[in-house]
Amino acid sequence: YDWDVGNEAVDETGKLRANSVFTQLGPTYIDEAFRAAHAADPKALLFYNDYDIEDADWPKSEGAYQLVKRLKESGVPIHGLGFQSH
């Protein structure tokens, strides 16, 4: 199986969206979501998914890249990046 664990967390400026989860738990809520998903299903592939991240010159693209890079460097179990194109 595979799961989209993080979805549309980066805003158009490249920063994490200040949604209610972010406000309550802070910027590492995504890390914890991936760790919890991995604990629940260790064999599953886990993805971060977002839109408007296909152009490297956009702040949102850079923000998504930096998020995934930080997750990988922190040892968070993330296996891929999904590009929404609908």
PyRosetta script that sets phi, psi and omega in degrees:
from pyrosetta import init, pose_from_sequence

init()
pose = pose_from_sequence("YDWDVGNEAVDETGKLRANSVFTQLGPTYIDEAFRAAHAADPKALLFYNDYDIEDADWPKSEGAYQLVKRLKESGVPIHGLGFQSH")
pose.set_psi(1, 162.3)
pose.set_omega(1, 171.2)
pose.set_phi(2, -139.3)
pose.set_psi(2, 153.0)
pose.set_omega(2, -175.6)
pose.set_phi(3, -136.6)
pose.set_psi(3, 138.9)
pose.set_omega(3, 167.7)
pose.set_phi(4, -84.7)
pose.set_psi(4, 106.9)
pose.set_omega(4, -176.1)
pose.set_phi(5, -90.6)
pose.set_psi(5, -45.9)
pose.set_omega(5, 176.1)
pose.set_phi(6, -105.6)
pose.set_psi(6, 138.7)
pose.set_omega(6, -177.4)
pose.set_phi(7, -145.7)
pose.set_psi(7, 122.5)
pose.set_omega(7, 174.6)
pose.set_phi(8, 52.7)
pose.set_psi(8, 45.1)
pose.set_omega(8, -178.8)
pose.set_phi(9, -86.5)
pose.set_psi(9, -15.0)
pose.set_omega(9, -176.8)
pose.set_phi(10, -102.4)
pose.set_psi(10, 132.7)
pose.set_omega(10, 179.0)
pose.set_phi(11, -88.5)
pose.set_psi(11, -178.1)
pose.set_omega(11, -175.5)
pose.set_phi(12, -67.4)
pose.set_psi(12, -16.9)
pose.set_omega(12, 178.2)
pose.set_phi(13, -89.9)
pose.set_psi(13, -5.6)
pose.set_omega(13, 179.9)
pose.set_phi(14, 94.5)
pose.set_psi(14, 2.8)
pose.set_omega(14, 178.9)
pose.set_phi(15, -99.1)
pose.set_psi(15, 159.6)
pose.set_omega(15, 175.2)
pose.set_phi(16, -64.7)
pose.set_psi(16, 138.4)
pose.set_omega(16, 178.1)
pose.set_phi(17, -63.6)
pose.set_psi(17, 135.4)
pose.set_omega(17, 178.5)
pose.set_phi(18, -85.5)
pose.set_psi(18, 62.7)
pose.set_omega(18, 179.1)
pose.set_phi(19, -83.7)
pose.set_psi(19, -178.6)
pose.set_omega(19, -176.3)
pose.set_phi(20, -64.3)
pose.set_psi(20, -35.4)
pose.set_omega(20, 178.6)
pose.set_phi(21, -66.9)
pose.set_psi(21, -45.1)
pose.set_omega(21, 177.1)
pose.set_phi(22, -58.6)
pose.set_psi(22, -45.1)
pose.set_omega(22, -178.6)
pose.set_phi(23, -63.7)
pose.set_psi(23, -39.5)
pose.set_omega(23, -177.7)
pose.set_phi(24, -77.5)
pose.set_psi(24, -40.9)
pose.set_omega(24, -169.8)
pose.set_phi(25, -111.2)
pose.set_psi(25, -15.5)
pose.set_omega(25, -179.2)
pose.set_phi(26, 90.7)
pose.set_psi(26, 178.5)
pose.set_omega(26, -172.0)
pose.set_phi(27, -68.2)
pose.set_psi(27, -14.4)
pose.set_omega(27, -180.0)
pose.set_phi(28, -92.6)
pose.set_psi(28, 12.1)
pose.set_omega(28, 178.7)
pose.set_phi(29, -60.0)
pose.set_psi(29, -31.6)
pose.set_omega(29, 179.4)
pose.set_phi(30, -68.2)
pose.set_psi(30, -41.3)
pose.set_omega(30, 176.7)
pose.set_phi(31, -54.9)
pose.set_psi(31, -48.6)
pose.set_omega(31, -177.7)
pose.set_phi(32, -65.6)
pose.set_psi(32, -35.6)
pose.set_omega(32, 177.5)
pose.set_phi(33, -63.2)
pose.set_psi(33, -43.1)
pose.set_omega(33, 178.7)
pose.set_phi(34, -66.4)
pose.set_psi(34, -40.8)
pose.set_omega(34, 179.2)
pose.set_phi(35, -64.9)
pose.set_psi(35, -41.3)
pose.set_omega(35, 179.2)
pose.set_phi(36, -65.6)
pose.set_psi(36, -41.8)
pose.set_omega(36, 178.6)
pose.set_phi(37, -63.1)
pose.set_psi(37, -40.9)
pose.set_omega(37, 179.2)
pose.set_phi(38, -66.0)
pose.set_psi(38, -40.3)
pose.set_omega(38, 178.3)
pose.set_phi(39, -64.3)
pose.set_psi(39, -37.1)
pose.set_omega(39, -179.8)
pose.set_phi(40, -72.7)
pose.set_psi(40, -31.6)
pose.set_omega(40, -176.8)
pose.set_phi(41, -149.1)
pose.set_psi(41, 79.9)
pose.set_omega(41, -174.0)
pose.set_phi(42, -60.3)
pose.set_psi(42, -20.8)
pose.set_omega(42, -178.6)
pose.set_phi(43, -89.3)
pose.set_psi(43, -11.6)
pose.set_omega(43, -176.5)
pose.set_phi(44, -74.7)
pose.set_psi(44, 148.5)
pose.set_omega(44, 171.9)
pose.set_phi(45, -88.0)
pose.set_psi(45, 133.8)
pose.set_omega(45, -173.8)
pose.set_phi(46, -115.1)
pose.set_psi(46, 134.0)
pose.set_omega(46, -173.7)
pose.set_phi(47, -127.3)
pose.set_psi(47, 149.8)
pose.set_omega(47, 165.1)
pose.set_phi(48, -100.8)
pose.set_psi(48, 136.6)
pose.set_omega(48, -174.0)
pose.set_phi(49, -128.0)
pose.set_psi(49, 136.7)
pose.set_omega(49, 178.3)
pose.set_phi(50, -157.8)
pose.set_psi(50, 170.2)
pose.set_omega(50, 179.4)
pose.set_phi(51, -115.8)
pose.set_psi(51, 163.1)
pose.set_omega(51, 179.7)
pose.set_phi(52, 55.0)
pose.set_psi(52, 41.1)
pose.set_omega(52, 178.1)
pose.set_phi(53, -120.7)
pose.set_psi(53, 13.7)
pose.set_omega(53, -176.7)
pose.set_phi(54, -83.1)
pose.set_psi(54, -15.0)
pose.set_omega(54, -179.2)
pose.set_phi(55, -103.0)
pose.set_psi(55, 117.8)
pose.set_omega(55, -175.9)
pose.set_phi(56, -63.5)
pose.set_psi(56, -18.2)
pose.set_omega(56, -178.0)
pose.set_phi(57, -86.9)
pose.set_psi(57, -2.1)
pose.set_omega(57, -177.8)
pose.set_phi(58, -90.2)
pose.set_psi(58, 140.0)
pose.set_omega(58, 177.4)
pose.set_phi(59, -57.7)
pose.set_psi(59, -36.8)
pose.set_omega(59, 179.2)
pose.set_phi(60, -63.2)
pose.set_psi(60, -40.4)
pose.set_omega(60, 177.8)
pose.set_phi(61, -61.1)
pose.set_psi(61, -45.8)
pose.set_omega(61, 179.3)
pose.set_phi(62, -63.0)
pose.set_psi(62, -40.5)
pose.set_omega(62, 178.5)
pose.set_phi(63, -62.4)
pose.set_psi(63, -43.1)
pose.set_omega(63, 178.1)
pose.set_phi(64, -65.5)
pose.set_psi(64, -41.6)
pose.set_omega(64, 177.9)
pose.set_phi(65, -60.6)
pose.set_psi(65, -47.2)
pose.set_omega(65, -179.1)
pose.set_phi(66, -64.0)
pose.set_psi(66, -37.0)
pose.set_omega(66, 177.5)
pose.set_phi(67, -62.3)
pose.set_psi(67, -51.9)
pose.set_omega(67, -178.5)
pose.set_phi(68, -64.5)
pose.set_psi(68, -39.6)
pose.set_omega(68, 177.2)
pose.set_phi(69, -60.0)
pose.set_psi(69, -45.9)
pose.set_omega(69, -179.9)
pose.set_phi(70, -63.6)
pose.set_psi(70, -41.8)
pose.set_omega(70, 178.3)
pose.set_phi(71, -60.1)
pose.set_psi(71, -48.1)
pose.set_omega(71, 179.6)
pose.set_phi(72, -60.1)
pose.set_psi(72, -46.2)
pose.set_omega(72, -178.3)
pose.set_phi(73, -66.4)
pose.set_psi(73, -24.4)
pose.set_omega(73, 179.2)
pose.set_phi(74, -88.1)
pose.set_psi(74, 0.4)
pose.set_omega(74, 179.5)
pose.set_phi(75, 79.4)
pose.set_psi(75, 16.1)
pose.set_omega(75, 178.3)
pose.set_phi(76, -72.8)
pose.set_psi(76, 134.0)
pose.set_omega(76, -178.4)
pose.set_phi(77, -74.3)
pose.set_psi(77, 91.9)
pose.set_omega(77, 175.8)
pose.set_phi(78, -126.4)
pose.set_psi(78, 135.4)
pose.set_omega(78, -173.0)
pose.set_phi(79, -114.3)
pose.set_psi(79, -9.1)
pose.set_omega(79, -179.1)
pose.set_phi(80, -175.8)
pose.set_psi(80, 174.2)
pose.set_omega(80, -178.2)
pose.set_phi(81, -127.1)
pose.set_psi(81, 127.6)
pose.set_omega(81, 178.7)
pose.set_phi(82, -102.2)
pose.set_psi(82, 135.3)
pose.set_omega(82, 177.7)
pose.set_phi(83, -105.3)
pose.set_psi(83, 112.9)
pose.set_omega(83, 176.4)
pose.set_phi(84, -73.7)
pose.set_psi(84, 134.8)
pose.set_omega(84, -179.7)
pose.set_phi(85, -142.9)
pose.set_psi(85, 42.5)
pose.set_omega(85, 180.0)
pose.set_phi(86, -106.6)
pose.dump_pdb("model.pdb")
